Amino acid sequence: MTGDVHEFLLDLARGAGDILLSNFGSARAVRTKADRGDMVTEVDLKSEEYILKRIRREFPDHNIVSEEAGDTTLSRHSYTWFVDPLDGTRNYAMGIPLFCVSIALARNGELEHGAVYDPLHDEMFHAALGRGAFLNGVELRVSDETDLEDSLVAISWQRRRVSTRKYLRYVRRMDRHSSYYRRLGSAGLMLAYIAAGRMDVYIQGGLSPWDVAAGALLVSEAGGLVTDQQGRPLNLAMSVLEIVAANPALHKATMELILGGAGDVL
């Protein structure tokens, strides 16, 4: 693949973002997904239709895994697109200005290109393997914070997909070290903010591959770490992902003090 694919990716994310922006404030839920409380709007579907149509026209043999359409793989091609056409649907439907488009391209399971676009603030976070991560052309680095006491932390989970009890234990353990919490309602933006140094630690369970693919590459290329909660590399073939993202120092501290703790009883 040439460098042209990255420009295609950015243009694709921006085009989908234009769809989100032009409909913001007027979207309505058209159906609820299988998980109760998880909604989809007509704008999710419009954005996805636009993205998938362009990918299929430009790269007809590539595999696509998308939030609304699911796995539309028609071949065993080495390239797979991971598409979240509207990440933060509930925020979007409620008029909360925290949502994005998240698109990534992997080759044989290794992420090579990713973009998270926030159209409301015109912020394009993007990365290519070995070429760094950027926000509107400015190179990104994860925060240099090393102390959990001063860290801005996000802990979130989808209770229908993971153990709520486990995540409440994580909250209690984290509370011993930091009380600076945020929960934004968009995994793509959360990972982009980790890459940009706006947030320090992100712990979440119950995610899907399209939620994290682009953001994981952003964090990695910005000098951070994104792993599963056993410290292993992300496996995008898994249907449910539990992650921790941070700079290397805080990732180590989080794994040891929060995820690796023992003996708590709720």
N, C-alpha and C positions, 0 to 999 in steps of 0.2 A: 504494500500500500504506500502511496506517495503522500507527501505532505498535504496534498489537496484534500484528503479525507478530513483533516482537521478543520480546514476552512468550511468544508461541507457541513461538518458537525456544528460549528458555530452558527452558520446561517440557518441550519435546521432548528436549533434551539431558539434563535431569535424569532424565526417565523412562527413557531409554536407559541412563544411568549407574546407575540402580537395578538394572537387569538385570545389568550388569557386576559390580556390587558383590555382589549376592546369589549369584553363581556363582563368585566369585573363590576360587581354591584347589581347585576341583573341575573346571575346564575341561579338555577333552582335544582334541587335534587330530583333526579329522574328515577332512581332506584337505589335500594340499599344492597350492598354486597352480601355475600354469604355470612360474614361475621356481623352480628347485630351491632348497630351504631357506626358501621363503616359505610360511608356514602359515596356516591358517584354522581356527578352532574352532567348535563348535556355538553358542558365545555370540556370536561375530561375526554369525552368521546370525540368532539370536534378536533381537539388538539392531537389526540392519538391518530385519528384518521389522516390528518395532514402529515404527521411524522412518518407513519408506516407507508403511506403512498409514495412519499419521496424516497425513502430507503429502498423500497421494492423497485422503483424505477431506476435508481442509480446503481444499486447492488442487488440484483434480482436473486442471486444465489446465496446471499447471506442469511443466517438465522436471525430471528428476532424474538426476544422475550419482553413482553410489554404488560403493564399493569392490568389494563382492561381486557385486552385480547388474549392474554396468557402467552403460552409458548406456541408461536406460529411457525416453528421450525419445519421446513420442507426438505431440507437436505442435511448432510453432515459436513457442511462447509466449516472451515477452521475459524471463520469470523462470526461473532454473535453480537448483536446490538441489545442493550438493556435500556428500556424506555419507560420513564414515568412521565406521562404527558401533563400531569398536574399533581405535584407533590405538595400536600397541604390542602386537600380538598375541603375539609371542614372549615379551616380558616377562610378559604376563598368564598365558600357559600355563605359564611357569616359576616363577610365584609372585613375580615381581619387581614391587614396587609403583609402577610407572611406566607408566601407560596412561591413555587418555582417550577421550571421544567428541568428534568434531569435525564441526560442521555449519555450512554457510554458505549464504547466498542472494545470488545476483547478478542484476542486471537488465541485459540487453544486454551481458553480459561484465564489468560493473562491480560489484564486491562492495559490498553494502549492509548486510548483517547477518552476524554470525559469532559462534559460541560454541565454546569448548573447555572441556569439563567433566571434571575429575579427581574421580571419585566417592569414591575412597578417602580423599582429603584434603578432600573437600567444597569444592573450589575451582572456582568458575565464572568463567572468563575470558570476557568478551563485549564486543562492539563494534558500533556502528552508524555508518554513513558520516556524517561531520561532527559526530558526537555524542560522540566520545571512546571510550576503552577502559577497562574496569573489571574488578576482581577482587572479587567479593562486595560490589559497591557502592562500592568505593574506586577512585578514578581511578588509572590506570597511566601511567607514563612510562618510556621506555627509559633505560638507564644514561647517565650523563654522562661516562663514561670516554672519554678521547681518545687514549690511548697504548696501542698494541698490546702493549707490554712488560708491562703490568699487566692485560691483558684476559683474561677467561675465554672460551675459544673452543671451538666444536664444528665438526669437519670429519667428514663422513660421506658414504657413497655406496653405491649398490647395484651391485655389480661386474657384474651381468648386463645392466645397462642403460646404463652409461657406462664410459668408459675408466679402469680402475684406475690405469694408469700416470700419467694426468693428475692424479688426486687424490693420488697419492703425491708428485708434484712439489709440489702445494699444501701438503702436510704438511711437506715439507722447507723450503719458503719460509717458512711460518708459524713453524717451529721456530727460525728466526733471530730472531724477534721475541717469541715467547711460548711457554712450555711448559705453560701451564695449560689442559689439554684435558678435555673431557667428551664422552661419546657416550651419549645417553640411550635411544635405541631408539624414540623417538616424536617424529615431526616436529611434530605438533600441540602437544605440551607444550614442545618446544624453542622454537617461535615464541612461544608464550605467555610463556615465561621471558624471551625477548628483550624482549617488550613490557613485562614487569614489572621489567626491570632486573636480573634474577637472572643472566642471561648477557649477554655483550657482543657476540659475533660468531657467526654460524651460516652455515656453507657446506655445501651438500649437493647431490648429484646423484642422478638416477634416481627422482625423486619423481613422483607423479601429482597431478592437480588437487585431488582430495579430500584429499590429505595436507596441502596448504598453504593452501587457500582461506580458511578461518576464521582461521588464524594470521596470514596476510598482512594481513588487515584489522586484527587486533589490533595488530600492529607499526606499521602506518601511522597508526592513530588514536592510538597512544601516542607519536608523534613520530619513529618510525624509518623505515627504508627497507627494502623487500624488492624485489629486482629479479632478473632472470636474470643470468648471469655475464658478460654483455656490457653490463650496466648498463641494460638495457631493461625496461620494465614487464612484469610477468608476463602471459603469454597463457594463460588457462585452457582454451583450445581445444586446446592441445598435450597429447599423451599422456605425454610425458616432460619434466620440468622440472628445471633445474639453477639453484639459487638462492644468493643471499647476502643475509643480513639483519643489520642493525646500526643503531646510531644514525648520523646523517649523517656525523660525523667519522670514525668507524671504518669505515663503509661505503666512504668515499673511500680510506682508507688500505689497506683490504683489496683493493679493486679495483686499486690501483696497485702494491702491494708483493707481493701474493700471486697474484691471478688474472691480473694483467697482466705478471708477471715473465717473463723469458726466459733461455735459455742453460743451463738445468739439464739434466744428463744423468744418468739413473739407471743 
